[in-house]
């Protein structure tokens, strides 16, 4: 259970999939409902939630998802991916 495939598919992949495909969209939906609720407390909470979502997405750990990686890091990642594909696509 310490193999790279296991840790990837049952760790990083599940976390990213659930975070980007389920958690963030649900938070965005809640914020949208709050913005249109007409209740000024809920509107303020929704605006604060939208700011947190924006700040998290723009943080260093999420740049890869948005395509905002440092060009050198993106190039290194592309080289590693190409090397992996060359080695294992047989």
C-alpha positions in Angstrom: 0.0 0.0 0.0 3.0 2.3 -0.2 3.4 1.9 -3.9 3.4 5.1 -6.0 0.3 4.0 -7.9 -1.6 3.3 -4.7 -0.6 6.6 -3.1 -1.5 8.5 -6.2 -4.9 7.0 -7.0 -6.0 6.8 -3.3 -4.4 10.0 -2.2 -3.6 12.8 -4.5 -6.0 11.9 -7.3 -9.0 11.4 -5.0 -8.2 14.6 -3.1 -7.9 16.7 -6.2 -10.9 15.1 -7.9 -13.1 15.7 -4.9 -11.7 19.2 -4.2 -12.0 20.6 -7.7 -15.0 18.6 -9.0 -17.3 18.6 -5.9 -16.2 20.7 -3.0 -15.3 24.0 -4.8 -18.5 23.9 -7.0 -20.6 23.3 -4.0 -19.1 26.2 -2.2 -19.5 28.4 -5.2 -23.2 27.4 -5.4 -23.7 28.3 -1.7 -22.0 31.6 -2.2 -24.2 32.3 -5.2 -27.4 31.5 -3.2 -26.1 33.8 -0.4 -25.5 36.7 -2.8 -29.0 36.5 -4.1 -30.7 35.9 -0.8 -31.5 39.5 0.0 -30.3 39.0 3.6 -27.4 41.4 4.1 -25.7 39.0 6.6 -25.8 36.2 4.1 -24.6 38.4 1.3 -21.6 39.5 3.4 -20.9 35.8 4.3 -21.2 34.9 0.6 -18.8 37.6 -0.4 -16.3 36.5 2.2 -16.6 32.9 1.0 -16.0 34.0 -2.6 -12.9 35.8 -1.5 -11.6 32.7 0.4 -12.3 30.5 -2.7 -10.4 33.0 -4.9 -7.5 33.2 -2.5 -7.2 29.4 -2.3 -7.3 29.0 -6.0 -4.6 31.7 -6.5 -2.3 30.2 -3.8 0.9 28.4 -4.7 -0.5 24.9 -4.3 -3.2 25.4 -6.8 -1.4 27.1 -9.7 -0.9 23.8 -11.6 -4.7 23.4 -11.8 -5.3 26.9 -13.2 -2.4 26.7 -15.6 -0.5 29.5 -13.8 2.6 27.6 -12.9 6.1 29.1 -13.1 7.3 28.5 -16.7 10.4 26.7 -15.5 8.3 24.4 -13.3 5.8 23.8 -16.1 8.7 22.9 -18.5 10.2 20.5 -15.9 6.8 18.9 -15.4 6.4 18.5 -19.2 9.8 16.9 -19.6 9.1 14.5 -16.8 5.8 13.6 -18.3 7.3 13.0 -21.8 10.1 10.8 -20.2 7.5 8.8 -18.3 5.4 8.3 -21.5 8.5 7.3 -23.5 9.5 4.8 -20.8 6.1 3.2 -20.2 4.1 3.6 -23.4 5.1 0.3 -25.0 
